[in-house]
Amino acid sequence: MREGLDHWTFVIAAYAIGVAGTALLAGWSWIAMRRAEARRERSREQ
């Protein structure tokens, strides 16, 4: 019998961190874009 760590746990964790980080970055960018668009519209109205 062979003892050792199951590498799939770490592989799945790495993918989960990567996907979560990508989603977080995309959400943060989308919010920043919406704020910038609102600022632009406010400056056009003045």
C-alpha positions in Angstrom: 0.0 0.0 0.0 1.2 3.5 -0.8 0.7 6.4 1.5 0.8 10.0 0.4 -1.2 13.1 -0.1 -4.0 13.1 -2.6 -3.0 15.7 -5.1 -6.5 16.2 -6.5 -7.5 18.1 -3.3 -4.8 20.7 -4.1 -5.6 20.8 -7.8 -9.3 21.5 -7.1 -8.3 24.1 -4.5 -6.0 25.9 -7.0 -8.8 25.9 -9.6 -11.3 27.2 -7.1 -8.9 30.0 -6.0 -8.3 30.9 -9.7 -11.9 31.0 -10.6 -12.9 32.9 -7.5 -10.1 35.4 -8.1 -11.1 35.9 -11.7 -14.7 36.4 -10.7 -13.7 38.9 -8.0 -11.5 40.9 -10.5 -14.3 40.9 -13.1 -16.8 42.1 -10.6 -14.5 44.8 -9.2 -13.8 46.0 -12.8 -17.5 46.1 -13.7 -18.3 48.2 -10.6 -15.4 50.6 -11.4 -16.7 50.9 -15.0 -20.2 51.7 -13.8 -18.9 54.4 -11.4 -16.7 55.9 -14.2 -19.7 56.0 -16.6 -21.8 57.7 -13.9 -19.1 60.3 -13.3 -18.9 60.9 -17.1 -22.6 61.4 -17.3 -22.6 63.8 -14.3 -19.8 65.9 -15.9 -21.8 66.1 -19.2 -24.9 67.4 -17.5 -23.1 70.3 -15.9 
